[in-house]
């Protein structure tokens, strides 16, 4: 039984699953908008919103935490701190929107677009 287990496993082991979330978050921050499956988008939203909330603090400690979460990609962290986080300084949460798309033709999986508000 999976009572109170909130995260999805996606049929992957823990390190592969965390790498998937990190790469999706990197793509979302780089491009501002990505198309993925609905389940992945729902898992990505809280992951990325926590990163944006840390980036809003703007201090050295939060910068180091975000860089560590972003596979040591300093360019992405710089974009997050300098461009994305200042847009949401007056907003308390809800930085990301998920819009549903029609099912994918090949395997009929539910698709969604995830983007910054």
C-alpha atoms as a printed R data frame, in Angstrom:
    type eleno elety resid chain resno      x      y       z
1   ATOM     1    CA   UNK     A     1  0.000  0.000   0.000
2   ATOM     2    CA   UNK     A     2  1.205  3.496  -0.698
3   ATOM     3    CA   UNK     A     3 -0.715  5.495   1.892
4   ATOM     4    CA   UNK     A     4  0.703  9.019   2.341
5   ATOM     5    CA   UNK     A     5  3.461  8.463  -0.218
6   ATOM     6    CA   UNK     A     6  3.201 11.670  -2.188
7   ATOM     7    CA   UNK     A     7  5.979 11.244  -4.750
8   ATOM     8    CA   UNK     A     8  5.727  9.231  -7.943
9   ATOM     9    CA   UNK     A     9  8.459  6.737  -8.783
10  ATOM    10    CA   UNK     A    10  8.155  6.729 -12.605
11  ATOM    11    CA   UNK     A    11  9.542  3.172 -12.655
12  ATOM    12    CA   UNK     A    12 13.033  4.481 -11.872
13  ATOM    13    CA   UNK     A    13 15.499  4.121  -9.033
14  ATOM    14    CA   UNK     A    14 16.062  7.022  -6.672
15  ATOM    15    CA   UNK     A    15 19.194  8.480  -8.256
16  ATOM    16    CA   UNK     A    16 17.770  8.242 -11.778
17  ATOM    17    CA   UNK     A    17 14.508  9.807 -10.600
18  ATOM    18    CA   UNK     A    18 16.305 12.728  -8.943
19  ATOM    19    CA   UNK     A    19 18.407 13.235 -12.092
20  ATOM    20    CA   UNK     A    20 15.178 13.350 -14.116
21  ATOM    21    CA   UNK     A    21 13.723 16.058 -11.861
22  ATOM    22    CA   UNK     A    22 16.946 18.074 -11.967
23  ATOM    23    CA   UNK     A    23 17.138 17.930 -15.757
24  ATOM    24    CA   UNK     A    24 13.469 18.883 -16.131
25  ATOM    25    CA   UNK     A    25 13.984 21.807 -13.733
26  ATOM    26    CA   UNK     A    26 17.078 22.914 -15.685
27  ATOM    27    CA   UNK     A    27 15.107 22.849 -18.933
28  ATOM    28    CA   UNK     A    28 12.202 24.741 -17.389
29  ATOM    29    CA   UNK     A    29 14.461 27.476 -16.026
30  ATOM    30    CA   UNK     A    30 16.423 27.740 -19.290
31  ATOM    31    CA   UNK     A    31 13.435 27.828 -21.629
32  ATOM    32    CA   UNK     A    32 10.650 29.126 -19.380
33  ATOM    33    CA   UNK     A    33  8.207 26.569 -20.778
34  ATOM    34    CA   UNK     A    34  8.441 22.842 -21.551
35  ATOM    35    CA   UNK     A    35  6.117 20.091 -22.760
36  ATOM    36    CA   UNK     A    36  6.174 16.845 -20.790
37  ATOM    37    CA   UNK     A    37  3.811 14.215 -19.447
38  ATOM    38    CA   UNK     A    38  1.194 15.289 -16.953
39  ATOM    39    CA   UNK     A    39  2.627 13.164 -14.133
40  ATOM    40    CA   UNK     A    40  6.131 14.571 -14.593
41  ATOM    41    CA   UNK     A    41  4.760 18.112 -14.682
42  ATOM    42    CA   UNK     A    42  2.877 17.562 -11.426
43  ATOM    43    CA   UNK     A    43  6.041 16.297  -9.735
44  ATOM    44    CA   UNK     A    44  8.152 19.095 -11.195
45  ATOM    45    CA   UNK     A    45  5.958 21.934  -9.928
46  ATOM    46    CA   UNK     A    46  6.762 21.699  -6.178
47  ATOM    47    CA   UNK     A    47 10.413 20.905  -6.917
48  ATOM    48    CA   UNK     A    48 10.866 24.068  -8.983
49  ATOM    49    CA   UNK     A    49  8.722 26.283  -6.765
50  ATOM    50    CA   UNK     A    50 10.956 25.443  -3.802
51  ATOM    51    CA   UNK     A    51 13.975 26.482  -5.865
52  ATOM    52    CA   UNK     A    52 12.346 29.810  -6.773
53  ATOM    53    CA   UNK     A    53 11.458 30.435  -3.119
54  ATOM    54    CA   UNK     A    54 15.090 29.823  -2.124
55  ATOM    55    CA   UNK     A    55 16.247 32.112  -4.913
56  ATOM    56    CA   UNK     A    56 13.983 34.904  -3.670
57  ATOM    57    CA   UNK     A    57 16.056 35.062  -0.455
58  ATOM    58    CA   UNK     A    58 19.075 36.005  -2.558
59  ATOM    59    CA   UNK     A    59 21.771 35.339   0.051
60  ATOM    60    CA   UNK     A    60 24.948 33.308  -0.368
61  ATOM    61    CA   UNK     A    61 23.647 30.234   1.468
62  ATOM    62    CA   UNK     A    62 20.552 29.947  -0.704
63  ATOM    63    CA   UNK     A    63 22.667 30.487  -3.826
64  ATOM    64    CA   UNK     A    64 24.923 27.573  -2.840
65  ATOM    65    CA   UNK     A    65 21.901 25.352  -2.138
66  ATOM    66    CA   UNK     A    66 20.354 26.135  -5.513
67  ATOM    67    CA   UNK     A    67 23.623 25.564  -7.392
68  ATOM    68    CA   UNK     A    68 23.968 22.182  -5.681
69  ATOM    69    CA   UNK     A    69 20.388 21.280  -6.680
70  ATOM    70    CA   UNK     A    70 21.005 22.376 -10.300
71  ATOM    71    CA   UNK     A    71 23.834 19.912 -11.039
72  ATOM    72    CA   UNK     A    72 26.407 22.666 -10.306
73  ATOM    73    CA   UNK     A    73 25.175 24.694 -13.276
74  ATOM    74    CA   UNK     A    74 26.092 28.246 -12.288
75  ATOM    75    CA   UNK     A    75 24.595 29.770 -15.450
76  ATOM    76    CA   UNK     A    76 21.151 28.380 -14.655
77  ATOM    77    CA   UNK     A    77 21.422 29.489 -11.021
78  ATOM    78    CA   UNK     A    78 22.440 32.964 -12.178
79  ATOM    79    CA   UNK     A    79 19.402 33.148 -14.460
80  ATOM    80    CA   UNK     A    80 17.166 31.955 -11.627
81  ATOM    81    CA   UNK     A    81 18.511 34.535  -9.167
82  ATOM    82    CA   UNK     A    82 18.840 37.494 -11.560
83  ATOM    83    CA   UNK     A    83 15.859 37.126 -13.906
84  ATOM    84    CA   UNK     A    84 13.204 34.775 -12.530
85  ATOM    85    CA   UNK     A    85 13.211 35.327  -8.741
86  ATOM    86    CA   UNK     A    86 12.927 39.165  -8.884
87  ATOM    87    CA   UNK     A    87  9.713 38.843 -10.928
88  ATOM    88    CA   UNK     A    88  8.075 36.999  -8.016
89  ATOM    89    CA   UNK     A    89  9.352 39.057  -5.065
90  ATOM    90    CA   UNK     A    90  5.810 40.155  -4.115
91  ATOM    91    CA   UNK     A    91  4.225 36.759  -4.794
92  ATOM    92    CA   UNK     A    92  4.015 34.179  -2.003
93  ATOM    93    CA   UNK     A    93  3.788 31.107  -4.200
94  ATOM    94    CA   UNK     A    94  2.203 29.677  -7.326
95  ATOM    95    CA   UNK     A    95  4.989 30.604  -9.724
96  ATOM    96    CA   UNK     A    96  4.250 27.786 -12.158
97  ATOM    97    CA   UNK     A    97  1.245 26.950 -14.344
98  ATOM    98    CA   UNK     A    98  0.381 23.532 -15.769
99  ATOM    99    CA   UNK     A    99 -1.809 23.470 -18.876
100 ATOM   100    CA   UNK     A   100 -3.128 20.149 -20.139
101 ATOM   101    CA   UNK     A   101 -2.698 19.078 -23.756
102 ATOM   102    CA   UNK     A   102 -4.314 16.275 -25.788
103 ATOM   103    CA   UNK     A   103 -2.996 12.753 -25.353
104 ATOM   104    CA   UNK     A   104  0.178 11.759 -27.180
105 ATOM   105    CA   UNK     A   105 -0.557  9.749 -30.313
106 ATOM   106    CA   UNK     A   106  2.124  7.100 -29.892
107 ATOM   107    CA   UNK     A   107  1.269  5.803 -26.416
108 ATOM   108    CA   UNK     A   108 -1.791  7.879 -25.433
109 ATOM   109    CA   UNK     A   109 -0.113  9.328 -22.344
110 ATOM   110    CA   UNK     A   110 -1.519 12.540 -20.924
111 ATOM   111    CA   UNK     A   111  0.597 15.557 -21.893
112 ATOM   112    CA   UNK     A   112  0.960 18.979 -20.324
113 ATOM   113    CA   UNK     A   113  2.799 22.267 -20.740
114 ATOM   114    CA   UNK     A   114  4.518 23.586 -17.619
115 ATOM   115    CA   UNK     A   115  5.568 27.251 -17.588
116 ATOM   116    CA   UNK     A   116  6.296 30.174 -15.311
117 ATOM   117    CA   UNK     A   117  3.307 32.432 -14.648
